[in-house]
């Protein structure tokens, strides 16, 4: 059984970078009745990533980013603080189980029921690379972890429903967890959303609204303001902030990787759009160091489509976030015109890097995974594509001898187009079937 070896003196993690505070006037958040859901959660409040010295109470969730440190140029997200000195000593020695309840002390209050999310497998490829396969979640993607937490926050806050702007995994997961929590859900999506995703959303009873990307956030905001829904996606335009509680669900990926490997991996490669998953994985490993279970965090590599690269641009130019034009790409799930400061923090604090990969590189990685029995959508293969591209680049140093993990985020059923790899369909006459079988045998 793994035991906590030491306790930090502080009650929360303190990111090292503290950008100057803005002089711009910002309204204070509205303070409604503070709910007190019964929970094992040790969450104590919210803190600005723009200035870690700026703290807020835990309720209500600050869905517009930090009102004190954000400026007209960039919106800074919030993270959740915890009483780390009160974490049960046996938390990481408890039996593995589906459902985020296992990690309740290190999550915001889980006020809504779950669907058995998490505890996804770590699959070893022939060359020793590990795949953390998030397609095994209830709605076939990593977004289930985020929505279990974010929808719980909506339930605990007394929201009348949830609204999400997404053409993919986020919309499907939000619809499922809203249905589970007994809340209505609105999903704002592109008319070209993949058929499987649209089927998911409608089956769960969500209202689907379609429109161009530029209409998503204004429409989301109006639904929030006029109907009392809580957003589980971002409302900000200058940089992505997202729901301050939702990203905490992604930490559990790091916990599971650490327990399955029995050590900290050397590096983790993560498909990256807005950077929420990337940050959550980093924070999970960082918390393991705070609890005395690990002595370091792995290097994190953000893997973005070459057609976008908002995080890559921000890091290259030294900005907290960047907006970029979006070129043509089939990796719709991580094709984002704006980045967020969470991704910058994760790359910087882990001493990692931001990489871009082409559709062709992602397709090759997707086909490699299919050859090992794992079918993922194109965006989901970006992590493995980034690892393969980095190892093939003679100008980049290789990883050290420790284990390397690539996160895959979603099932191939979610893709806008099915995989092209494989054998053609043949008619059911014996001569044709026999010829095909002889071809398989070489």
Buried (B, 14 or more C-beta within 10 A) or exposed (E): EBEBEEBBEEBBBEBEBBBEBBEEEBEEBEEEEEBEBEBEBBBBBBBBBBBBEBBBEBBBBBBBBBBBBBBEEBBBBBBBBBEBBEBEEEBBEEEEEBBBBBBBBBBBBBBBBBBBBBBBBBBEBEEEBBBBBBBBBBBBBBBBBBBBBBBBBBBBBEBEBBBBBBBBBBBBBBBBBBBBBEBBBBBBBBEEBBEBBBEBBEEBEBBBBBBEEEEBBEBBBEBBEEEEBBBBBBBBEBBBBBBBBBBBBBBBBBBBBBBBBEBBBBBBBBBBBBBBBBBBBBBBBBBBBBBBBBEBBBBBBBBBBBBBBBBBBBBEEEBBBBBBEBEEBBBBBBBBBBBBBBBBBBBBBBEBBBBBBBBEBBBBBBBBBBEEEBBBBBBBBBBBBBBBBBBEEEEEEEBEEBBBBBBBBBBBBBBBEEBEEEEEEEEEEEEEEEEEEEEEEE
